[in-house]
Amino acid sequence: MQRFLAILLLLLPVGNAAAQPVHFPSVAVANVPAGPEITGRLYRPSGAGPFPAIVLAHTCGGVSEQTEMWAKRLVGWGYVVVAPDSFGPRGEKNVCSKGNVVSGNMRVADVAGALDFLNAQPFVQRGNIGLIGHSHGGWTAVRAVQKSYGLAQRGLKASVAYYPSCSAAFDTHVDVPVLILIGDQDDWTPAGNCRKLQAAGFDRPELVEATYYPNARHSFDHNVPDRTAFGHKLGYDPAAAPDAEARTKAFFARYLASRP
């Protein structure tokens, strides 16, 4: 199946960042069983490549306009992007009021499958892949860099987590560079939990960077009107959003530098 997909994708038009549908298996890692076959969207820069690549993990609301926005942004920076849909194949549209129905741990298996899928593509630089996630996907982005899952051996080089759920009990064993970006006014995934995680200490603290935005709320990078969702305040922050974007771009450039 991987061979068929690789041939099919070579025949599809590229360069306009239009999404192309893909399928790949979710892969068991450590104590996380494989999920169902995952559907996803693939985005590519112009040219034959090979390019570095990034896995884009969606929010608790599933694949959305925000996913599309970030996919096109990342393609503009020169990355192949795959955005897995972790909810649809599991029979869910969103999990914003029931986050553990499809947990961050479960989604690590989807990230592993996405890494294997990308590594099999001729237009991707094998073993030169990043991960970015927002909210529920940010939880996934923090959880995926834990040593027990072994995703570094699958080619994961860097991870960026926007307003993630952080746990001092589970997230200290980082073995892939990770950047955490979160607002101090976030009432959905409180920044205090990420501060507690930092205070608990990491096995390799040199791999972890965190930026806290004093006035930012949840979803501070999504340029839509302030609103309330599931009892939580969401809002764009015109200071935090561009700063976080610049930090994200620089972080990936540092760890996913293009190879000739």
TORBALUM-910845 format. One line per field, with one value per residue: residue number from 0; residue in one letter; x negated, y, z negated of N, C-alpha, C in turn. Coordinates in pm, whole numbers, plus 50000, padded with zeros to 5 digits. Layout:
REM residues N
num: [NUM:...] .
residu: [a:...] .
nx: [X:...] .
ny: [Y:...] .
nz: [Z:...] .
cax: [X:...] .
cay: [Y:...] .
caz: [Z:...] .
cx: [X:...] .
cy: [Y:...] .
cz: [Z:...] .
***
This chain:
REM residues 260
num: [0:1:2:3:4:5:6:7:8:9:10:11:12:13:14:15:16:17:18:19:20:21:22:23:24:25:26:27:28:29:30:31:32:33:34:35:36:37:38:39:40:41:42:43:44:45:46:47:48:49:50:51:52:53:54:55:56:57:58:59:60:61:62:63:64:65:66:67:68:69:70:71:72:73:74:75:76:77:78:79:80:81:82:83:84:85:86:87:88:89:90:91:92:93:94:95:96:97:98:99:100:101:102:103:104:105:106:107:108:109:110:111:112:113:114:115:116:117:118:119:120:121:122:123:124:125:126:127:128:129:130:131:132:133:134:135:136:137:138:139:140:141:142:143:144:145:146:147:148:149:150:151:152:153:154:155:156:157:158:159:160:161:162:163:164:165:166:167:168:169:170:171:172:173:174:175:176:177:178:179:180:181:182:183:184:185:186:187:188:189:190:191:192:193:194:195:196:197:198:199:200:201:202:203:204:205:206:207:208:209:210:211:212:213:214:215:216:217:218:219:220:221:222:223:224:225:226:227:228:229:230:231:232:233:234:235:236:237:238:239:240:241:242:243:244:245:246:247:248:249:250:251:252:253:254:255:256:257:258:259] .
residu: [m:q:r:f:l:a:i:l:l:l:l:l:p:v:g:n:a:a:a:q:p:v:h:f:p:s:v:a:v:a:n:v:p:a:g:p:e:i:t:g:r:l:y:r:p:s:g:a:g:p:f:p:a:i:v:l:a:h:t:c:g:g:v:s:e:q:t:e:m:w:a:k:r:l:v:g:w:g:y:v:v:v:a:p:d:s:f:g:p:r:g:e:k:n:v:c:s:k:g:n:v:v:s:g:n:m:r:v:a:d:v:a:g:a:l:d:f:l:n:a:q:p:f:v:q:r:g:n:i:g:l:i:g:h:s:h:g:g:w:t:a:v:r:a:v:q:k:s:y:g:l:a:q:r:g:l:k:a:s:v:a:y:y:p:s:c:s:a:a:f:d:t:h:v:d:v:p:v:l:i:l:i:g:d:q:d:d:w:t:p:a:g:n:c:r:k:l:q:a:a:g:f:d:r:p:e:l:v:e:a:t:y:y:p:n:a:r:h:s:f:d:h:n:v:p:d:r:t:a:f:g:h:k:l:g:y:d:p:a:a:a:p:d:a:e:a:r:t:k:a:f:f:a:r:y:l:a:s:r:p] .
nx: [49917:49805:49619:49787:49917:49701:49635:49877:49887:49675:49782:49971:50072:49853:49732:49917:50006:50241:50457:50398:50555:50462:50379:50281:50139:50204:49962:49850:49685:49461:49654:49885:50148:50196:50401:50698:50685:50552:50680:50571:50437:50224:49971:49762:49455:49355:49174:48941:48812:48586:48769:48757:48995:49315:49535:49865:50065:50399:50645:50872:51103:51081:50976:50950:51021:50809:50614:50570:50472:50227:50098:50057:49895:49666:49586:49518:49284:49120:49164:49281:49602:49801:50125:50275:50600:50714:50953:51189:51153:51190:51450:51528:51613:51533:51356:51380:51523:51472:51202:51036:51143:51030:50717:50413:50205:50300:50294:50026:49959:50068:49905:49665:49729:49763:49502:49369:49502:49428:49149:49135:49180:49060:49016:48956:48721:48571:48599:48589:48784:49044:49280:49586:49835:50159:50332:50527:50380:50137:50094:50053:49815:49635:49644:49553:49279:49165:48932:48995:49155:48997:48982:48783:48612:48757:48725:48814:48734:48783:49025:49315:49529:49829:50010:50041:50164:49996:49805:49658:49624:49597:49447:49170:48963:48827:48685:48649:48602:48816:49052:49249:49535:49738:50018:50043:50294:50456:50736:50808:50611:50412:50134:49994:49964:49769:49557:49525:49444:49193:49067:49057:48851:48654:48532:48348:48291:48188:48314:48558:48764:48953:49208:49393:49678:49787:50044:50197:50456:50617:50581:50445:50315:50488:50654:50929:51247:51268:51400:51615:51580:51702:51712:51475:51247:51142:50905:50751:50417:50248:49984:49862:49911:49758:49501:49482:49511:49275:49085:49148:49088:48810:48724:48786:48626:48376:48355:48445:48295:48255:48123:47875] .
ny: [49879:50126:50160:50191:50432:50608:50612:50709:50968:51095:51147:51338:51686:51947:52214:52417:52401:52266:52034:51684:51373:51112:50787:50591:50344:50353:50312:50080:50181:50152:50131:50192:50096:50020:50235:50275:50255:50553:50849:51130:51455:51568:51801:51980:52146:52331:52156:51876:51797:51613:51716:51847:51745:51782:51677:51755:51812:51822:52027:51979:52007:51875:51827:52134:52479:52610:52411:52394:52653:52650:52438:52539:52755:52626:52481:52697:52764:52571:52299:51961:51860:51658:51611:51436:51292:51228:51172:51123:50853:50715:50746:50992:51340:51573:51622:51798:51827:51596:51499:51272:51061:51022:51019:51216:51034:50815:50931:50945:50707:50751:50958:50818:50645:50838:50936:50710:50687:50929:50896:50704:50831:50951:51223:51329:51408:51154:51072:51332:51501:51695:51783:51941:52072:52179:52276:52010:51869:51983:51869:51610:51663:51716:51477:51294:51322:51186:50960:50685:50621:50619:50777:50932:50754:50696:50911:51159:51487:51732:51912:52112:52261:52411:52577:52340:52053:51990:51763:51699:51449:51274:51378:51430:51292:51368:51324:51439:51752:52009:52270:52476:52675:52902:53071:53283:53349:53143:52951:52695:52499:52524:52740:52713:52439:52365:52511:52378:52133:52205:52277:52034:51909:51793:51497:51560:51864:52050:52011:52131:52409:52687:52929:53179:53368:53665:53789:53628:53408:53085:52939:53151:53205:53192:53377:53490:53631:53710:53467:53233:52896:52585:52667:52802:53076:53201:53356:53569:53688:53972:54030:53797:53601:53658:53650:53388:53250:53327:53217:52948:52903:52954:52758:52513:52553:52537:52269:52116:52165:52214:51966:51917] .
nz: [50000:49918:50123:50345:50275:50278:50551:50656:50542:50664:50908:50868:50877:50758:50544:50500:50249:50208:50050:50043:50028:49804:49671:49394:49168:48817:48563:48322:48028:47762:47473:47603:47801:48153:48349:48556:48922:49043:49180:49374:49464:49716:49788:50012:50099:50399:50653:50679:50450:50233:49936:49598:49345:49176:48921:48854:48588:48507:48326:48041:48177:48414:48762:48922:49020:48897:48903:49180:49227:49085:49214:49475:49413:49314:49540:49697:49572:49663:49609:49640:49544:49337:49222:48996:48941:48644:48527:48690:48806:48571:48513:48410:48408:48273:47964:47760:47525:47403:47368:47319:47456:47706:47648:47585:47561:47713:47963:48018:48139:48390:48479:48497:48708:48908:48928:49028:49271:49400:49413:49608:49846:50158:50192:49950:49699:49553:49214:49122:48976:48829:48567:48496:48283:48168:47879:47794:47978:47912:47662:47757:47897:47692:47548:47739:47755:47551:47412:47395:47613:47837:48073:48177:48297:48516:48672:48579:48518:48393:48195:48162:47936:47903:47660:47482:47293:47001:46802:46498:46400:46615:46829:46820:46936:47175:47497:47740:47897:47779:47805:47614:47621:47471:47317:47031:46949:47013:46969:47021:47090:46850:46802:46571:46524:46705:46606:46363:46462:46571:46332:46206:46335:46607:46772:46965:46968:47146:47384:47385:47440:47333:47368:47219:47252:47123:47150:47308:47425:47461:47784:47903:48141:48350:48575:48520:48407:48052:47831:47660:47581:47499:47236:47197:47243:47550:47767:48008:47993:48063:48009:47905:48105:48356:48247:48147:48387:48520:48347:48376:48647:48646:48468:48598:48824:48708:48625:48835:49061:49407:49619:49874] .
cax: [50000:49716:49559:49891:49938:49586:49648:49990:49856:49585:49861:50063:50014:49795:49687:50017:50040:50373:50450:50416:50592:50373:50415:50167:50176:50159:49862:49831:49557:49455:49777:49999:50181:50226:50539:50748:50616:50569:50689:50499:50418:50083:49942:49624:49401:49323:49047:48931:48754:48663:48788:48792:49140:49374:49665:49948:50167:50511:50700:50982:51211:51053:50918:51030:50961:50679:50522:50538:50389:50092:50039:50009:49783:49549:49545:49450:49150:49041:49183:49394:49686:49913:50216:50361:50727:50714:51087:51283:51143:51233:51591:51551:51596:51446:51353:51353:51586:51441:51068:50970:51200:50911:50619:50284:50128:50349:50255:49884:49956:50096:49783:49569:49769:49735:49358:49336:49555:49343:49017:49145:49206:48935:48999:48931:48590:48593:48543:48576:48927:49089:49419:49646:49973:50227:50430:50522:50263:50020:50078:49990:49679:49552:49639:49482:49132:49119:48834:49050:49220:48894:49006:48656:48560:48840:48691:48866:48621:48824:49169:49364:49658:49904:50103:50068:50181:49866:49816:49532:49615:49575:49382:49034:48863:48813:48559:48652:48621:48956:49080:49383:49581:49865:50056:50068:50438:50526:50818:50845:50490:50344:49989:49936:49926:49641:49457:49502:49365:49056:49014:49031:48721:48650:48411:48256:48350:48138:48398:48689:48780:49092:49237:49523:49725:49863:50182:50257:50550:50615:50599:50400:50257:50594:50702:51075:51295:51272:51520:51616:51607:51704:51691:51340:51227:51044:50887:50626:50332:50167:49842:49814:49920:49642:49381:49483:49485:49132:49012:49173:49011:48668:48702:48781:48509:48258:48348:48481:48225:48259:47998:47868] .
cay: [50000:50242:50176:50246:50572:50687:50630:50797:51105:51152:51186:51445:51820:52000:52351:52516:52368:52203:51908:51558:51273:50998:50691:50514:50279:50395:50211:50059:50225:50131:50074:50246:50008:50083:50274:50235:50321:50697:50933:51254:51547:51591:51927:51977:52263:52308:52090:51733:51767:51587:51823:51809:51730:51809:51621:51862:51749:51915:52056:51892:52022:51799:51897:52255:52594:52635:52311:52437:52772:52613:52355:52625:52832:52538:52456:52819:52762:52470:52165:51873:51852:51565:51643:51320:51306:51126:51154:51062:50707:50657:50772:51117:51466:51650:51566:51914:51810:51458:51489:51143:50960:51000:51091:51247:50909:50739:50997:50919:50598:50812:51029:50716:50604:50948:50939:50599:50723:51033:50840:50619:50912:50992:51368:51365:51373:51048:51096:51476:51530:51761:51767:52057:52048:52287:52236:51864:51831:52022:51758:51503:51703:51699:51335:51218:51333:51109:50859:50550:50597:50593:50841:50984:50650:50699:51031:51283:51571:51848:51919:52241:52242:52532:52566:52198:51999:51945:51679:51673:51305:51191:51443:51474:51206:51419:51293:51512:51893:52052:52410:52495:52813:52901:53198:53280:53368:53026:52885:52561:52423:52626:52751:52668:52298:52359:52560:52267:52035:52254:52273:51893:51875:51701:51414:51636:51998:52127:51986:52191:52554:52726:53071:53209:53501:53709:53831:53542:53303:52967:52963:53288:53220:53178:53514:53501:53711:53650:53387:53133:52762:52483:52732:52859:53195:53190:53484:53600:53786:54030:54030:53660:53520:53668:53607:53242:53205:53345:53116:52818:52897:52945:52629:52410:52577:52491:52123:52050:52237:52141:51903:51915] .
caz: [50000:49914:50256:50432:50240:50323:50696:50680:50503:50764:51024:50834:50888:50636:50553:50460:50111:50199:49976:50112:49929:49786:49567:49342:49043:48684:48528:48179:47971:47617:47419:47678:47914:48282:48372:48688:49032:49030:49298:49353:49576:49747:49854:50060:50171:50540:50679:50654:50320:50111:49840:49461:49333:49045:48888:48795:48503:48493:48194:47999:48273:48535:48877:48932:49087:48834:48958:49316:49216:49045:49319:49583:49360:49307:49679:49738:49513:49732:49553:49668:49424:49331:49112:48971:48873:48540:48471:48784:48812:48443:48497:48337:48482:48186:47828:47676:47394:47359:47425:47304:47546:47790:47567:47644:47570:47827:48087:48044:48237:48521:48517:48540:48842:49000:48950:49118:49403:49460:49442:49727:49965:50223:50188:49811:49645:49454:49081:49098:48962:48709:48523:48434:48244:48098:47779:47783:48057:47834:47567:47836:47931:47571:47513:47841:47742:47436:47455:47404:47741:47937:48202:48230:48385:48637:48749:48522:48481:48315:48172:48113:47871:47872:47547:47456:47159:46950:46683:46429:46372:46733:46942:46789:47000:47311:47566:47867:47866:47780:47776:47560:47635:47400:47257:46888:46925:47067:46867:47068:47058:46771:46811:46444:46532:46776:46511:46270:46536:46574:46196:46172:46391:46720:46783:47050:46972:47259:47500:47365:47436:47306:47367:47159:47293:47005:47175:47410:47388:47545:47927:47927:48275:48450:48591:48529:48294:47919:47816:47553:47631:47394:47108:47189:47325:47657:47831:48079:47927:48170:47971:47888:48227:48444:48176:48146:48524:48547:48268:48439:48772:48612:48402:48701:48909:48635:48613:48961:49167:49534:49662:50022] .
cx: [49914:49656:49662:49913:49825:49596:49763:49956:49762:49663:49955:49997:49963:49771:49789:50070:50182:50359:50475:50451:50493:50429:50288:50208:50127:50073:49846:49691:49565:49585:49902:50029:50205:50374:50586:50661:50653:50582:50615:50495:50268:50070:49794:49581:49381:49187:49048:48879:48625:48661:48793:48945:49186:49509:49742:50065:50276:50556:50809:51101:51191:50990:51009:50960:50823:50574:50476:50445:50244:50024:49981:49893:49656:49496:49469:49310:49063:49055:49298:49471:49787:49992:50308:50494:50737:50854:51182:51274:51184:51379:51624:51534:51508:51455:51335:51418:51557:51302:51002:51032:51099:50802:50494:50197:50170:50301:50107:49869:49983:49974:49678:49601:49741:49586:49316:49383:49464:49206:49018:49162:49076:48911:48976:48789:48610:48525:48524:48716:48955:49234:49465:49791:50028:50332:50424:50405:50134:49989:50007:49844:49584:49536:49552:49330:49080:49038:48896:49112:49121:48913:48882:48595:48641:48817:48749:48751:48659:48975:49205:49506:49719:50010:50143:50115:50046:49887:49679:49514:49571:49481:49238:48926:48844:48680:48555:48672:48768:48966:49226:49417:49721:49890:50084:50215:50520:50603:50864:50729:50398:50192:49922:49893:49794:49528:49424:49418:49219:48992:48981:48896:48730:48524:48304:48311:48304:48224:48530:48680:48927:49103:49379:49560:49822:50009:50259:50348:50530:50643:50553:50345:50362:50667:50852:51123:51289:51405:51507:51655:51597:51667:51555:51327:51113:51026:50751:50549:50235:50020:49787:49809:49799:49511:49370:49455:49337:49049:49028:49089:48863:48634:48692:48661:48382:48244:48380:48416:48223:48122:47995:47903] .
cy: [50126:50268:50238:50394:50659:50715:50726:50942:51172:51203:51302:51581:51869:52148:52454:52491:52313:52067:51789:51451:51157:50908:50621:50450:50357:50280:50200:50105:50211:50067:50124:50155:50087:50121:50223:50295:50470:50761:51064:51338:51573:51720:51927:52111:52229:52237:51945:51699:51688:51704:51766:51809:51756:51739:51728:51798:51850:51930:51955:51903:51947:51884:52015:52361:52626:52536:52353:52558:52736:52526:52441:52712:52748:52503:52578:52831:52651:52328:52091:51860:51740:51597:51524:51362:51194:51093:51080:50911:50638:50690:50898:51235:51563:51589:51678:51904:51672:51420:51354:51032:50923:51083:51128:51124:50828:50799:50982:50806:50649:50889:50931:50668:50711:50959:50829:50630:50825:50979:50754:50699:50961:51143:51421:51323:51275:51084:51242:51536:51596:51732:51899:52025:52163:52229:52084:51808:51874:51920:51642:51535:51694:51551:51256:51222:51259:50987:50722:50519:50578:50663:50907:50883:50638:50826:51160:51365:51688:51852:52056:52220:52377:52500:52420:52172:51944:51864:51653:51524:51223:51250:51489:51399:51241:51375:51348:51659:51935:52198:52421:52643:52821:53036:53184:53301:53252:52956:52746:52464:52518:52622:52702:52522:52280:52411:52451:52159:52078:52245:52131:51847:51771:51617:51488:51779:52083:52111:52062:52344:52584:52878:53091:53352:53554:53742:53736:53435:53182:53008:53103:53312:53219:53311:53518:53579:53635:53578:53296:53000:52662:52542:52798:52977:53172:53326:53500:53704:53843:54043:53888:53583:53536:53626:53455:53186:53215:53243:52977:52801:52878:52809:52516:52430:52526:52339:52048:52122:52151:52086:51901:51776] .
cz: [50000:50052:50353:50404:50290:50473:50727:50652:50600:50885:50997:50845:50754:50655:50514:50320:50097:50131:50066:50008:49925:49675:49522:49209:48922:48632:48377:48136:47820:47569:47489:47796:48041:48286:48506:48798:49029:49167:49269:49478:49592:49825:49891:50119:50318:50551:50638:50516:50334:50013:49698:49448:49190:49036:48811:48721:48469:48348:48157:48092:48403:48644:48910:49016:49029:48883:49097:49315:49184:49150:49430:49538:49361:49446:49732:49683:49574:49682:49622:49537:49440:49206:49090:48907:48770:48489:48564:48789:48682:48413:48419:48432:48404:48046:47725:47538:47334:47410:47418:47387:47653:47725:47645:47658:47693:47958:48117:48146:48378:48571:48565:48681:48946:49030:49047:49260:49471:49498:49568:49856:50027:50218:50046:49772:49530:49321:49047:49087:48827:48679:48464:48401:48163:48003:47756:47864:47991:47726:47637:47864:47813:47538:47611:47826:47620:47482:47477:47538:47855:48070:48260:48327:48514:48718:48697:48466:48392:48304:48115:48060:47836:47766:47519:47313:47115:46823:46623:46402:46493:46838:46917:46865:47148:47373:47708:47832:47879:47738:47732:47565:47576:47335:47109:46853:46979:46956:46909:47043:46981:46784:46683:46447:46606:46688:46408:46334:46541:46436:46153:46225:46500:46714:46863:47067:47090:47384:47495:47360:47411:47304:47317:47194:47189:47030:47267:47350:47478:47690:47968:48066:48385:48462:48623:48407:48161:47900:47694:47613:47517:47258:47090:47283:47424:47721:47895:48000:48028:48136:47966:48019:48318:48378:48176:48285:48557:48471:48329:48564:48743:48550:48504:48792:48842:48640:48741:49078:49294:49568:49814:50076] .
***
